[in-house]
């Protein structure tokens, strides 16, 4: 039985490397938005920069919701 459990753990590890979770997808999208925001800031387009930063803060809240356990 112990060998079987290790086998499942190995498959779980491989699956986690290949398949991304919704939280990982949000983090990846947030990082791309940071790059876009940086370009807008450097070019002086501060309105677009502020809009992107607001989107990033919304993504941060969604990511934090994945981290916190449901307290119902």
mmCIF file of the N, C-alpha and C atoms, coordinates in Angstrom:
data_MODEL
# 
_entry.id   MODEL 
# 
loop_
_atom_site.group_PDB 
_atom_site.id 
_atom_site.type_symbol 
_atom_site.label_atom_id 
_atom_site.label_alt_id 
_atom_site.label_comp_id 
_atom_site.label_asym_id 
_atom_site.label_entity_id 
_atom_site.label_seq_id 
_atom_site.pdbx_PDB_ins_code 
_atom_site.Cartn_x 
_atom_site.Cartn_y 
_atom_site.Cartn_z 
_atom_site.occupancy 
_atom_site.B_iso_or_equiv 
_atom_site.pdbx_formal_charge 
_atom_site.auth_seq_id 
_atom_site.auth_comp_id 
_atom_site.auth_asym_id 
_atom_site.auth_atom_id 
_atom_site.pdbx_PDB_model_num 
ATOM 1   N N  . UNK A 1 1  ? 0.808   -1.206 0.000   1.00 0.00 ? 1  UNK A N  1 
ATOM 2   C CA . UNK A 1 1  ? 0.000   0.000  0.000   1.00 0.00 ? 1  UNK A CA 1 
ATOM 3   C C  . UNK A 1 1  ? 0.850   1.269  0.000   1.00 0.00 ? 1  UNK A C  1 
ATOM 4   N N  . UNK A 1 2  ? 1.971   1.241  0.694   1.00 0.00 ? 2  UNK A N  1 
ATOM 5   C CA . UNK A 1 2  ? 2.816   2.422  0.781   1.00 0.00 ? 2  UNK A CA 1 
ATOM 6   C C  . UNK A 1 2  ? 3.370   2.780  -0.590  1.00 0.00 ? 2  UNK A C  1 
ATOM 7   N N  . UNK A 1 3  ? 3.787   1.789  -1.349  1.00 0.00 ? 3  UNK A N  1 
ATOM 8   C CA . UNK A 1 3  ? 4.314   2.050  -2.688  1.00 0.00 ? 3  UNK A CA 1 
ATOM 9   C C  . UNK A 1 3  ? 3.229   2.648  -3.571  1.00 0.00 ? 3  UNK A C  1 
ATOM 10  N N  . UNK A 1 4  ? 2.009   2.188  -3.403  1.00 0.00 ? 4  UNK A N  1 
ATOM 11  C CA . UNK A 1 4  ? 0.893   2.709  -4.195  1.00 0.00 ? 4  UNK A CA 1 
ATOM 12  C C  . UNK A 1 4  ? 0.643   4.182  -3.880  1.00 0.00 ? 4  UNK A C  1 
ATOM 13  N N  . UNK A 1 5  ? 0.723   4.544  -2.595  1.00 0.00 ? 5  UNK A N  1 
ATOM 14  C CA . UNK A 1 5  ? 0.512   5.935  -2.194  1.00 0.00 ? 5  UNK A CA 1 
ATOM 15  C C  . UNK A 1 5  ? 1.593   6.825  -2.784  1.00 0.00 ? 5  UNK A C  1 
ATOM 16  N N  . UNK A 1 6  ? 2.846   6.385  -2.786  1.00 0.00 ? 6  UNK A N  1 
ATOM 17  C CA . UNK A 1 6  ? 3.923   7.171  -3.377  1.00 0.00 ? 6  UNK A CA 1 
ATOM 18  C C  . UNK A 1 6  ? 3.697   7.349  -4.869  1.00 0.00 ? 6  UNK A C  1 
ATOM 19  N N  . UNK A 1 7  ? 3.140   6.310  -5.496  1.00 0.00 ? 7  UNK A N  1 
ATOM 20  C CA . UNK A 1 7  ? 2.857   6.395  -6.927  1.00 0.00 ? 7  UNK A CA 1 
ATOM 21  C C  . UNK A 1 7  ? 1.834   7.498  -7.193  1.00 0.00 ? 7  UNK A C  1 
ATOM 22  N N  . UNK A 1 8  ? 0.796   7.577  -6.366  1.00 0.00 ? 8  UNK A N  1 
ATOM 23  C CA . UNK A 1 8  ? -0.202  8.623  -6.529  1.00 0.00 ? 8  UNK A CA 1 
ATOM 24  C C  . UNK A 1 8  ? 0.409   10.000 -6.269  1.00 0.00 ? 8  UNK A C  1 
ATOM 25  N N  . UNK A 1 9  ? 1.281   10.093 -5.276  1.00 0.00 ? 9  UNK A N  1 
ATOM 26  C CA . UNK A 1 9  ? 1.927   11.367 -4.991  1.00 0.00 ? 9  UNK A CA 1 
ATOM 27  C C  . UNK A 1 9  ? 2.780   11.821 -6.175  1.00 0.00 ? 9  UNK A C  1 
ATOM 28  N N  . UNK A 1 10 ? 3.445   10.876 -6.813  1.00 0.00 ? 10 UNK A N  1 
ATOM 29  C CA . UNK A 1 10 ? 4.277   11.210 -7.962  1.00 0.00 ? 10 UNK A CA 1 
ATOM 30  C C  . UNK A 1 10 ? 3.411   11.735 -9.105  1.00 0.00 ? 10 UNK A C  1 
ATOM 31  N N  . UNK A 1 11 ? 2.266   11.073 -9.332  1.00 0.00 ? 11 UNK A N  1 
ATOM 32  C CA . UNK A 1 11 ? 1.378   11.536 -10.395 1.00 0.00 ? 11 UNK A CA 1 
ATOM 33  C C  . UNK A 1 11 ? 0.777   12.893 -10.051 1.00 0.00 ? 11 UNK A C  1 
ATOM 34  N N  . UNK A 1 12 ? 0.489   13.116 -8.791  1.00 0.00 ? 12 UNK A N  1 
ATOM 35  C CA . UNK A 1 12 ? -0.012  14.416 -8.362  1.00 0.00 ? 12 UNK A CA 1 
ATOM 36  C C  . UNK A 1 12 ? 1.011   15.511 -8.600  1.00 0.00 ? 12 UNK A C  1 
ATOM 37  N N  . UNK A 1 13 ? 2.273   15.199 -8.325  1.00 0.00 ? 13 UNK A N  1 
ATOM 38  C CA . UNK A 1 13 ? 3.342   16.160 -8.558  1.00 0.00 ? 13 UNK A CA 1 
ATOM 39  C C  . UNK A 1 13 ? 3.479   16.476 -10.042 1.00 0.00 ? 13 UNK A C  1 
ATOM 40  N N  . UNK A 1 14 ? 3.476   15.446 -10.861 1.00 0.00 ? 14 UNK A N  1 
ATOM 41  C CA . UNK A 1 14 ? 3.586   15.652 -12.309 1.00 0.00 ? 14 UNK A CA 1 
ATOM 42  C C  . UNK A 1 14 ? 2.398   16.443 -12.840 1.00 0.00 ? 14 UNK A C  1 
ATOM 43  N N  . UNK A 1 15 ? 1.214   16.134 -12.331 1.00 0.00 ? 15 UNK A N  1 
ATOM 44  C CA . UNK A 1 15 ? 0.016   16.855 -12.771 1.00 0.00 ? 15 UNK A CA 1 
ATOM 45  C C  . UNK A 1 15 ? 0.095   18.332 -12.378 1.00 0.00 ? 15 UNK A C  1 
ATOM 46  N N  . UNK A 1 16 ? 0.617   18.605 -11.178 1.00 0.00 ? 16 UNK A N  1 
ATOM 47  C CA . UNK A 1 16 ? 0.713   19.992 -10.737 1.00 0.00 ? 16 UNK A CA 1 
ATOM 48  C C  . UNK A 1 16 ? 1.715   20.777 -11.574 1.00 0.00 ? 16 UNK A C  1 
ATOM 49  N N  . UNK A 1 17 ? 2.701   20.098 -12.132 1.00 0.00 ? 17 UNK A N  1 
ATOM 50  C CA . UNK A 1 17 ? 3.673   20.772 -12.983 1.00 0.00 ? 17 UNK A CA 1 
ATOM 51  C C  . UNK A 1 17 ? 3.108   21.077 -14.363 1.00 0.00 ? 17 UNK A C  1 
ATOM 52  N N  . UNK A 1 18 ? 2.210   20.231 -14.846 1.00 0.00 ? 18 UNK A N  1 
ATOM 53  C CA . UNK A 1 18 ? 1.675   20.368 -16.196 1.00 0.00 ? 18 UNK A CA 1 
ATOM 54  C C  . UNK A 1 18 ? 0.398   21.200 -16.215 1.00 0.00 ? 18 UNK A C  1 
ATOM 55  N N  . UNK A 1 19 ? -0.511  20.939 -15.298 1.00 0.00 ? 19 UNK A N  1 
ATOM 56  C CA . UNK A 1 19 ? -1.811  21.599 -15.276 1.00 0.00 ? 19 UNK A CA 1 
ATOM 57  C C  . UNK A 1 19 ? -1.762  22.747 -14.280 1.00 0.00 ? 19 UNK A C  1 
ATOM 58  N N  . UNK A 1 20 ? -2.098  23.931 -14.735 1.00 0.00 ? 20 UNK A N  1 
ATOM 59  C CA . UNK A 1 20 ? -2.064  25.085 -13.840 1.00 0.00 ? 20 UNK A CA 1 
ATOM 60  C C  . UNK A 1 20 ? -3.439  25.290 -13.205 1.00 0.00 ? 20 UNK A C  1 
ATOM 61  N N  . UNK A 1 21 ? -3.421  25.764 -11.984 1.00 0.00 ? 21 UNK A N  1 
ATOM 62  C CA . UNK A 1 21 ? -4.650  26.039 -11.246 1.00 0.00 ? 21 UNK A CA 1 
ATOM 63  C C  . UNK A 1 21 ? -5.177  27.417 -11.642 1.00 0.00 ? 21 UNK A C  1 
ATOM 64  N N  . UNK A 1 22 ? -6.428  27.698 -11.316 1.00 0.00 ? 22 UNK A N  1 
ATOM 65  C CA . UNK A 1 22 ? -6.951  29.041 -11.604 1.00 0.00 ? 22 UNK A CA 1 
ATOM 66  C C  . UNK A 1 22 ? -6.143  30.144 -10.918 1.00 0.00 ? 22 UNK A C  1 
ATOM 67  N N  . UNK A 1 23 ? -5.628  29.851 -9.726  1.00 0.00 ? 23 UNK A N  1 
ATOM 68  C CA . UNK A 1 23 ? -4.815  30.837 -9.022  1.00 0.00 ? 23 UNK A CA 1 
ATOM 69  C C  . UNK A 1 23 ? -3.524  31.101 -9.786  1.00 0.00 ? 23 UNK A C  1 
ATOM 70  N N  . UNK A 1 24 ? -2.895  30.067 -10.300 1.00 0.00 ? 24 UNK A N  1 
ATOM 71  C CA . UNK A 1 24 ? -1.661  30.243 -11.065 1.00 0.00 ? 24 UNK A CA 1 
ATOM 72  C C  . UNK A 1 24 ? -1.928  31.032 -12.343 1.00 0.00 ? 24 UNK A C  1 
ATOM 73  N N  . UNK A 1 25 ? -3.068  30.804 -12.973 1.00 0.00 ? 25 UNK A N  1 
ATOM 74  C CA . UNK A 1 25 ? -3.420  31.550 -14.183 1.00 0.00 ? 25 UNK A CA 1 
ATOM 75  C C  . UNK A 1 25 ? -3.607  33.024 -13.871 1.00 0.00 ? 25 UNK A C  1 
ATOM 76  N N  . UNK A 1 26 ? -4.255  33.319 -12.734 1.00 0.00 ? 26 UNK A N  1 
ATOM 77  C CA . UNK A 1 26 ? -4.440  34.717 -12.336 1.00 0.00 ? 26 UNK A CA 1 
ATOM 78  C C  . UNK A 1 26 ? -3.104  35.396 -12.053 1.00 0.00 ? 26 UNK A C  1 
ATOM 79  N N  . UNK A 1 27 ? -2.203  34.689 -11.403 1.00 0.00 ? 27 UNK A N  1 
ATOM 80  C CA . UNK A 1 27 ? -0.891  35.255 -11.090 1.00 0.00 ? 27 UNK A CA 1 
ATOM 81  C C  . UNK A 1 27 ? -0.132  35.551 -12.378 1.00 0.00 ? 27 UNK A C  1 
ATOM 82  N N  . UNK A 1 28 ? -0.225  34.649 -13.333 1.00 0.00 ? 28 UNK A N  1 
ATOM 83  C CA . UNK A 1 28 ? 0.453   34.848 -14.619 1.00 0.00 ? 28 UNK A CA 1 
ATOM 84  C C  . UNK A 1 28 ? -0.129  36.052 -15.364 1.00 0.00 ? 28 UNK A C  1 
ATOM 85  N N  . UNK A 1 29 ? -1.461  36.169 -15.362 1.00 0.00 ? 29 UNK A N  1 
ATOM 86  C CA . UNK A 1 29 ? -2.111  37.303 -16.022 1.00 0.00 ? 29 UNK A CA 1 
ATOM 87  C C  . UNK A 1 29 ? -1.765  38.611 -15.318 1.00 0.00 ? 29 UNK A C  1 
ATOM 88  N N  . UNK A 1 30 ? -1.702  38.566 -13.980 1.00 0.00 ? 30 UNK A N  1 
ATOM 89  C CA . UNK A 1 30 ? -1.341  39.765 -13.215 1.00 0.00 ? 30 UNK A CA 1 
ATOM 90  C C  . UNK A 1 30 ? 0.073   40.219 -13.547 1.00 0.00 ? 30 UNK A C  1 
ATOM 91  N N  . UNK A 1 31 ? 0.983   39.271 -13.661 1.00 0.00 ? 31 UNK A N  1 
ATOM 92  C CA . UNK A 1 31 ? 2.365   39.625 -13.983 1.00 0.00 ? 31 UNK A CA 1 
ATOM 93  C C  . UNK A 1 31 ? 2.468   40.261 -15.366 1.00 0.00 ? 31 UNK A C  1 
ATOM 94  N N  . UNK A 1 32 ? 1.690   39.765 -16.322 1.00 0.00 ? 32 UNK A N  1 
ATOM 95  C CA . UNK A 1 32 ? 1.680   40.365 -17.663 1.00 0.00 ? 32 UNK A CA 1 
ATOM 96  C C  . UNK A 1 32 ? 1.109   41.780 -17.610 1.00 0.00 ? 32 UNK A C  1 
ATOM 97  N N  . UNK A 1 33 ? 0.077   41.976 -16.786 1.00 0.00 ? 33 UNK A N  1 
ATOM 98  C CA . UNK A 1 33 ? -0.516  43.307 -16.657 1.00 0.00 ? 33 UNK A CA 1 
ATOM 99  C C  . UNK A 1 33 ? 0.474   44.282 -16.020 1.00 0.00 ? 33 UNK A C  1 
ATOM 100 N N  . UNK A 1 34 ? 1.292   43.805 -15.092 1.00 0.00 ? 34 UNK A N  1 
ATOM 101 C CA . UNK A 1 34 ? 2.329   44.666 -14.511 1.00 0.00 ? 34 UNK A CA 1 
ATOM 102 C C  . UNK A 1 34 ? 3.290   45.156 -15.587 1.00 0.00 ? 34 UNK A C  1 
ATOM 103 N N  . UNK A 1 35 ? 3.663   44.272 -16.505 1.00 0.00 ? 35 UNK A N  1 
ATOM 104 C CA . UNK A 1 35 ? 4.559   44.675 -17.593 1.00 0.00 ? 35 UNK A CA 1 
ATOM 105 C C  . UNK A 1 35 ? 3.910   45.730 -18.482 1.00 0.00 ? 35 UNK A C  1 
ATOM 106 N N  . UNK A 1 36 ? 2.630   45.551 -18.782 1.00 0.00 ? 36 UNK A N  1 
ATOM 107 C CA . UNK A 1 36 ? 1.904   46.517 -19.606 1.00 0.00 ? 36 UNK A CA 1 
ATOM 108 C C  . UNK A 1 36 ? 1.817   47.854 -18.870 1.00 0.00 ? 36 UNK A C  1 
ATOM 109 N N  . UNK A 1 37 ? 1.514   47.804 -17.576 1.00 0.00 ? 37 UNK A N  1 
ATOM 110 C CA . UNK A 1 37 ? 1.417   49.032 -16.782 1.00 0.00 ? 37 UNK A CA 1 
ATOM 111 C C  . UNK A 1 37 ? 2.743   49.770 -16.752 1.00 0.00 ? 37 UNK A C  1 
ATOM 112 N N  . UNK A 1 38 ? 3.826   49.037 -16.644 1.00 0.00 ? 38 UNK A N  1 
ATOM 113 C CA . UNK A 1 38 ? 5.146   49.653 -16.627 1.00 0.00 ? 38 UNK A CA 1 
ATOM 114 C C  . UNK A 1 38 ? 5.420   50.390 -17.932 1.00 0.00 ? 38 UNK A C  1 
ATOM 115 N N  . UNK A 1 39 ? 5.023   49.796 -19.056 1.00 0.00 ? 39 UNK A N  1 
ATOM 116 C CA . UNK A 1 39 ? 5.214   50.456 -20.354 1.00 0.00 ? 39 UNK A CA 1 
ATOM 117 C C  . UNK A 1 39 ? 4.399   51.733 -20.450 1.00 0.00 ? 39 UNK A C  1 
ATOM 118 N N  . UNK A 1 40 ? 3.154   51.696 -19.947 1.00 0.00 ? 40 UNK A N  1 
ATOM 119 C CA . UNK A 1 40 ? 2.318   52.900 -19.969 1.00 0.00 ? 40 UNK A CA 1 
ATOM 120 C C  . UNK A 1 40 ? 2.916   53.983 -19.068 1.00 0.00 ? 40 UNK A C  1 
ATOM 121 N N  . UNK A 1 41 ? 3.439   53.593 -17.928 1.00 0.00 ? 41 UNK A N  1 
ATOM 122 C CA . UNK A 1 41 ? 4.020   54.567 -17.010 1.00 0.00 ? 41 UNK A CA 1 
ATOM 123 C C  . UNK A 1 41 ? 5.249   55.216 -17.630 1.00 0.00 ? 41 UNK A C  1 
ATOM 124 N N  . UNK A 1 42 ? 6.081   54.416 -18.255 1.00 0.00 ? 42 UNK A N  1 
ATOM 125 C CA . UNK A 1 42 ? 7.302   54.966 -18.858 1.00 0.00 ? 42 UNK A CA 1 
ATOM 126 C C  . UNK A 1 42 ? 7.007   55.873 -20.042 1.00 0.00 ? 42 UNK A C  1 
ATOM 127 N N  . UNK A 1 43 ? 5.907   55.575 -20.755 1.00 0.00 ? 43 UNK A N  1 
ATOM 128 C CA . UNK A 1 43 ? 5.572   56.405 -21.907 1.00 0.00 ? 43 UNK A CA 1 
ATOM 129 C C  . UNK A 1 43 ? 4.809   57.662 -21.503 1.00 0.00 ? 43 UNK A C  1 
ATOM 130 N N  . UNK A 1 44 ? 4.396   57.748 -20.244 1.00 0.00 ? 44 UNK A N  1 
ATOM 131 C CA . UNK A 1 44 ? 3.702   58.938 -19.767 1.00 0.00 ? 44 UNK A CA 1 
ATOM 132 C C  . UNK A 1 44 ? 2.193   58.863 -19.882 1.00 0.00 ? 44 UNK A C  1 
ATOM 133 N N  . UNK A 1 45 ? 1.663   57.727 -20.272 1.00 0.00 ? 45 UNK A N  1 
ATOM 134 C CA . UNK A 1 45 ? 0.215   57.555 -20.391 1.00 0.00 ? 45 UNK A CA 1 
ATOM 135 C C  . UNK A 1 45 ? -0.329  57.104 -19.038 1.00 0.00 ? 45 UNK A C  1 
ATOM 136 N N  . UNK A 1 46 ? -0.509  58.067 -18.135 1.00 0.00 ? 46 UNK A N  1 
ATOM 137 C CA . UNK A 1 46 ? -0.851  57.746 -16.757 1.00 0.00 ? 46 UNK A CA 1 
ATOM 138 C C  . UNK A 1 46 ? -2.305  57.316 -16.578 1.00 0.00 ? 46 UNK A C  1 
ATOM 139 N N  . UNK A 1 47 ? -3.184  57.712 -17.481 1.00 0.00 ? 47 UNK A N  1 
ATOM 140 C CA . UNK A 1 47 ? -4.582  57.260 -17.382 1.00 0.00 ? 47 UNK A CA 1 
ATOM 141 C C  . UNK A 1 47 ? -4.678  55.757 -17.623 1.00 0.00 ? 47 UNK A C  1 
ATOM 142 N N  . UNK A 1 48 ? -4.014  55.297 -18.651 1.00 0.00 ? 48 UNK A N  1 
ATOM 143 C CA . UNK A 1 48 ? -4.002  53.860 -18.939 1.00 0.00 ? 48 UNK A CA 1 
ATOM 144 C C  . UNK A 1 48 ? -3.264  53.104 -17.838 1.00 0.00 ? 48 UNK A C  1 
ATOM 145 N N  . UNK A 1 49 ? -2.206  53.699 -17.332 1.00 0.00 ? 49 UNK A N  1 
ATOM 146 C CA . UNK A 1 49 ? -1.464  53.100 -16.228 1.00 0.00 ? 49 UNK A CA 1 
ATOM 147 C C  . UNK A 1 49 ? -2.387  52.897 -15.023 1.00 0.00 ? 49 UNK A C  1 
ATOM 148 N N  . UNK A 1 50 ? -3.158  53.922 -14.677 1.00 0.00 ? 50 UNK A N  1 
ATOM 149 C CA . UNK A 1 50 ? -4.071  53.838 -13.533 1.00 0.00 ? 50 UNK A CA 1 
ATOM 150 C C  . UNK A 1 50 ? -5.152  52.787 -13.773 1.00 0.00 ? 50 UNK A C  1 
ATOM 151 N N  . UNK A 1 51 ? -5.644  52.700 -15.005 1.00 0.00 ? 51 UNK A N  1 
ATOM 152 C CA . UNK A 1 51 ? -6.671  51.700 -15.330 1.00 0.00 ? 51 UNK A CA 1 
ATOM 153 C C  . UNK A 1 51 ? -6.127  50.285 -15.154 1.00 0.00 ? 51 UNK A C  1 
ATOM 154 N N  . UNK A 1 52 ? -4.919  50.065 -15.638 1.00 0.00 ? 52 UNK A N  1 
ATOM 155 C CA . UNK A 1 52 ? -4.297  48.743 -15.529 1.00 0.00 ? 52 UNK A CA 1 
ATOM 156 C C  . UNK A 1 52 ? -4.019  48.406 -14.065 1.00 0.00 ? 52 UNK A C  1 
ATOM 157 N N  . UNK A 1 53 ? -3.572  49.384 -13.291 1.00 0.00 ? 53 UNK A N  1 
ATOM 158 C CA . UNK A 1 53 ? -3.296  49.152 -11.869 1.00 0.00 ? 53 UNK A CA 1 
ATOM 159 C C  . UNK A 1 53 ? -4.580  48.781 -11.134 1.00 0.00 ? 53 UNK A C  1 
ATOM 160 N N  . UNK A 1 54 ? -5.707  49.385 -11.499 1.00 0.00 ? 54 UNK A N  1 
ATOM 161 C CA . UNK A 1 54 ? -6.986  49.010 -10.891 1.00 0.00 ? 54 UNK A CA 1 
ATOM 162 C C  . UNK A 1 54 ? -7.345  47.564 -11.233 1.00 0.00 ? 54 UNK A C  1 
ATOM 163 N N  . UNK A 1 55 ? -7.086  47.149 -12.460 1.00 0.00 ? 55 UNK A N  1 
ATOM 164 C CA . UNK A 1 55 ? -7.334  45.761 -12.847 1.00 0.00 ? 55 UNK A CA 1 
ATOM 165 C C  . UNK A 1 55 ? -6.436  44.816 -12.045 1.00 0.00 ? 55 UNK A C  1 
ATOM 166 N N  . UNK A 1 56 ? -5.194  45.236 -11.848 1.00 0.00 ? 56 UNK A N  1 
ATOM 167 C CA . UNK A 1 56 ? -4.250  44.414 -11.087 1.00 0.00 ? 56 UNK A CA 1 
ATOM 168 C C  . UNK A 1 56 ? -4.706  44.266 -9.641  1.00 0.00 ? 56 UNK A C  1 
ATOM 169 N N  . UNK A 1 57 ? -5.216  45.336 -9.058  1.00 0.00 ? 57 UNK A N  1 
ATOM 170 C CA . UNK A 1 57 ? -5.674  45.244 -7.666  1.00 0.00 ? 57 UNK A CA 1 
ATOM 171 C C  . UNK A 1 57 ? -6.881  44.313 -7.554  1.00 0.00 ? 57 UNK A C  1 
ATOM 172 N N  . UNK A 1 58 ? -7.739  44.306 -8.568  1.00 0.00 ? 58 UNK A N  1 
ATOM 173 C CA . UNK A 1 58 ? -8.870  43.367 -8.572  1.00 0.00 ? 58 UNK A CA 1 
ATOM 174 C C  . UNK A 1 58 ? -8.365  41.928 -8.671  1.00 0.00 ? 58 UNK A C  1 
ATOM 175 N N  . UNK A 1 59 ? -7.341  41.712 -9.489  1.00 0.00 ? 59 UNK A N  1 
ATOM 176 C CA . UNK A 1 59 ? -6.751  40.375 -9.601  1.00 0.00 ? 59 UNK A CA 1 
ATOM 177 C C  . UNK A 1 59 ? -6.109  39.956 -8.283  1.00 0.00 ? 59 UNK A C  1 
ATOM 178 N N  . UNK A 1 60 ? -5.465  40.902 -7.604  1.00 0.00 ? 60 UNK A N  1 
ATOM 179 C CA . UNK A 1 60 ? -4.846  40.596 -6.310  1.00 0.00 ? 60 UNK A CA 1 
ATOM 180 C C  . UNK A 1 60 ? -5.897  40.154 -5.290  1.00 0.00 ? 60 UNK A C  1 
ATOM 181 N N  . UNK A 1 61 ? -7.065  40.784 -5.328  1.00 0.00 ? 61 UNK A N  1 
ATOM 182 C CA . UNK A 1 61 ? -8.140  40.390 -4.416  1.00 0.00 ? 61 UNK A CA 1 
ATOM 183 C C  . UNK A 1 61 ? -8.633  38.981 -4.725  1.00 0.00 ? 61 UNK A C  1 
ATOM 184 N N  . UNK A 1 62 ? -8.719  38.644 -6.012  1.00 0.00 ? 62 UNK A N  1 
ATOM 185 C CA . UNK A 1 62 ? -9.142  37.295 -6.386  1.00 0.00 ? 62 UNK A CA 1 
ATOM 186 C C  . UNK A 1 62 ? -8.100  36.267 -5.950  1.00 0.00 ? 62 UNK A C  1 
ATOM 187 N N  . UNK A 1 63 ? -6.833  36.605 -6.104  1.00 0.00 ? 63 UNK A N  1 
ATOM 188 C CA . UNK A 1 63 ? -5.760  35.689 -5.685  1.00 0.00 ? 63 UNK A CA 1 
ATOM 189 C C  . UNK A 1 63 ? -5.801  35.507 -4.174  1.00 0.00 ? 63 UNK A C  1 
ATOM 190 N N  . UNK A 1 64 ? -6.034  36.580 -3.429  1.00 0.00 ? 64 UNK A N  1 
ATOM 191 C CA . UNK A 1 64 ? -6.113  36.486 -1.981  1.00 0.00 ? 64 UNK A CA 1 
ATOM 192 C C  . UNK A 1 64 ? -7.300  35.632 -1.550  1.00 0.00 ? 64 UNK A C  1 
ATOM 193 N N  . UNK A 1 65 ? -8.379  35.668 -2.328  1.00 0.00 ? 65 UNK A N  1 
ATOM 194 C CA . UNK A 1 65 ? -9.559  34.851 -2.010  1.00 0.00 ? 65 UNK A CA 1 
ATOM 195 C C  . UNK A 1 65 ? -9.227  33.364 -2.129  1.00 0.00 ? 65 UNK A C  1 
ATOM 196 N N  . UNK A 1 66 ? -8.339  32.995 -3.047  1.00 0.00 ? 66 UNK A N  1 
ATOM 197 C CA . UNK A 1 66 ? -7.918  31.599 -3.159  1.00 0.00 ? 66 UNK A CA 1 
ATOM 198 C C  . UNK A 1 66 ? -7.077  31.189 -1.956  1.00 0.00 ? 66 UNK A C  1 
ATOM 199 N N  . UNK A 1 67 ? -6.304  32.110 -1.408  1.00 0.00 ? 67 UNK A N  1 
ATOM 200 C CA . UNK A 1 67 ? -5.424  31.799 -0.278  1.00 0.00 ? 67 UNK A CA 1 
ATOM 201 C C  . UNK A 1 67 ? -6.184  31.665 1.031   1.00 0.00 ? 67 UNK A C  1 
ATOM 202 N N  . UNK A 1 68 ? -7.229  32.472 1.213   1.00 0.00 ? 68 UNK A N  1 
ATOM 203 C CA . UNK A 1 68 ? -7.940  32.442 2.488   1.00 0.00 ? 68 UNK A CA 1 
ATOM 204 C C  . UNK A 1 68 ? -8.986  31.329 2.492   1.00 0.00 ? 68 UNK A C  1 
ATOM 205 N N  . UNK A 1 69 ? -9.065  30.584 3.584   1.00 0.00 ? 69 UNK A N  1 
ATOM 206 C CA . UNK A 1 69 ? -10.064 29.517 3.676   1.00 0.00 ? 69 UNK A CA 1 
ATOM 207 C C  . UNK A 1 69 ? -11.455 30.109 3.890   1.00 0.00 ? 69 UNK A C  1 
ATOM 208 N N  . UNK A 1 70 ? -12.464 29.385 3.442   1.00 0.00 ? 70 UNK A N  1 
ATOM 209 C CA . UNK A 1 70 ? -13.846 29.844 3.615   1.00 0.00 ? 70 UNK A CA 1 
ATOM 210 C C  . UNK A 1 70 ? -14.227 29.723 5.088   1.00 0.00 ? 70 UNK A C  1 
ATOM 211 N N  . UNK A 1 71 ? -14.706 30.810 5.636   1.00 0.00 ? 71 UNK A N  1 
ATOM 212 C CA . UNK A 1 71 ? -15.088 30.829 7.056   1.00 0.00 ? 71 UNK A CA 1 
ATOM 213 C C  . UNK A 1 71 ? -16.605 31.014 7.159   1.00 0.00 ? 71 UNK A C  1 
ATOM 214 N N  . UNK A 1 72 ? -17.329 29.995 6.744   1.00 0.00 ? 72 UNK A N  1 
ATOM 215 C CA . UNK A 1 72 ? -18.796 30.075 6.765   1.00 0.00 ? 72 UNK A CA 1 
ATOM 216 C C  . UNK A 1 72 ? -19.339 29.337 7.941   1.00 0.00 ? 72 UNK A C  1 
# 
